[in-house]
Amino acid sequence: MEFAPSPRAAELTQAVGAFVREHIEPVEPEVLRDIRERRSRGEDPWPPHPVIGQFQAAARAQGLWNLFLPVEHAGEYAVRYGTRGGVGLSNVDYAPLAEEMGRSALAPLVFNCNAPDTGNMEVLLRYGSAEQRTQWLEPLLDGRIRSAFLMTEPSVASSDATTMAATARIEGEEVVVNGRKWWSTGAGHPDCKVAIFMGLTDENAHRHAQHSMVLVPLDHPGVRVERMLTALGHYDEPLGHAEVTLEDVRLPASAVIGGPGMAFAIAQGRLGPGRVHHCMRLIGLAERALELACTRATSRVAFGKPLANLGGNRERLARARIAINQARLHVLHAAWKLDTVGPAGALSEVSEIKAAVPAMACEVIDMAIQLHGGAGMSEDFPLAAAYAGARSLRLADGPDEVHLGVIARLLLKPYQEA
């Protein structure tokens, strides 16, 4: 198995890393502080800071744009929408780029590689009609609009998607959408214009052919963003997570992606690469937390010694280094499996990283917070927000328990068949 990036991917990784460190990281604290101050003054905190648009233009001019585009589906879109080299990347090649972007809360948005837009764009690439691609995919690739993904519901155990209460009923030439969704990431951005909604279409069909995905314009009658949610006290501006109500939303049946009953099949194609993206971004986040921890441990003195020389902190830093390196190789292996055998052949590996990497990131970030003392809990450092993001991902895209169940089922299957 080969985890080394191609020469092109190595060049892109270096370019993205340099952009993040030289341009984004130095101004990120100021940008986030401006957002918080707007909120404290009672102003609308959601419009993105002007510097984000400036950075997006600079990144696009360098061809550091839509780098998530998969090699088998990029083609014309990569050429038209700015990816350096004009073709897409394999999962193994994209993984180190996602790690570099994960160092910053703003970086994925700067490179037009942020969730849930990447997953939504891949859905439209793989399953969207020509009309859907023209109406929604191209503006997303161009960075003119943002999107949301509406799946999780407050009234049911959304770890089991078959319990979904929201509906997407086909009535003649229309699809009628009803339901209440929450943790709808992306819905807080003022440029969020469309959401992919998942709902029950036919309860009499096979349990994995009952649901459909529908493209819902957020300004359509019957769609209401009820409130923005906090994740451990953080709103995650400028994207945010919303609770959204959809009441008798009538759309043409052509808004259904791939056809009625296709939602689970689409989700499987969407979530494998998306989980690699999430996990590699978390590795970048853990790397930055470890850097901050090392800086604090060597510069801060207590009881006459640097923190690094107190209370087993050297061992804690060393174990963090080991844990991050192990996680990186784990994710690269899953990316390699996706590239070589596809999502169906990499089910265990994708579930393995989704269970392992967020837990690792939480531990590393928590260690960094501990070394920073009270400062680590404050907004003076990015660690509290980093922990909220890492902890959220132990639930998003399936909680740990679901992924551990998948791993165990696949592990035990040959023994039970013997």
Secondary structure as GFF3:
##gff-version 3
##sequence-region A 1 418
A	DSSP	alpha_helix	7	19	.	.	.	ID=ss1
A	DSSP	pi_helix	20	24	.	.	.	ID=ss2
A	DSSP	alpha_helix	25	40	.	.	.	ID=ss3
A	DSSP	alpha_helix	50	61	.	.	.	ID=ss4
A	DSSP	alpha_helix	76	80	.	.	.	ID=ss5
A	DSSP	alpha_helix	91	102	.	.	.	ID=ss6
A	DSSP	alpha_helix	107	110	.	.	.	ID=ss7
A	DSSP	alpha_helix	117	127	.	.	.	ID=ss8
A	DSSP	alpha_helix	130	132	.	.	.	ID=ss9
A	DSSP	pi_helix	133	137	.	.	.	ID=ss10
A	DSSP	alpha_helix	138	141	.	.	.	ID=ss11
A	DSSP	beta_strand	146	150	.	.	.	ID=ss12
A	DSSP	three_ten_helix	161	163	.	.	.	ID=ss13
A	DSSP	beta_strand	167	171	.	.	.	ID=ss14
A	DSSP	beta_strand	174	185	.	.	.	ID=ss15
A	DSSP	beta_strand	192	200	.	.	.	ID=ss16
A	DSSP	beta_strand	211	217	.	.	.	ID=ss17
A	DSSP	beta_strand	223	229	.	.	.	ID=ss18
A	DSSP	beta_strand	241	252	.	.	.	ID=ss19
A	DSSP	three_ten_helix	253	255	.	.	.	ID=ss20
A	DSSP	alpha_helix	263	299	.	.	.	ID=ss21
A	DSSP	beta_strand	301	302	.	.	.	ID=ss22
A	DSSP	beta_strand	305	306	.	.	.	ID=ss23
A	DSSP	three_ten_helix	307	309	.	.	.	ID=ss24
A	DSSP	alpha_helix	313	341	.	.	.	ID=ss25
A	DSSP	three_ten_helix	343	346	.	.	.	ID=ss26
A	DSSP	alpha_helix	347	372	.	.	.	ID=ss27
A	DSSP	alpha_helix	374	377	.	.	.	ID=ss28
A	DSSP	alpha_helix	383	392	.	.	.	ID=ss29
A	DSSP	alpha_helix	400	417	.	.	.	ID=ss30
###
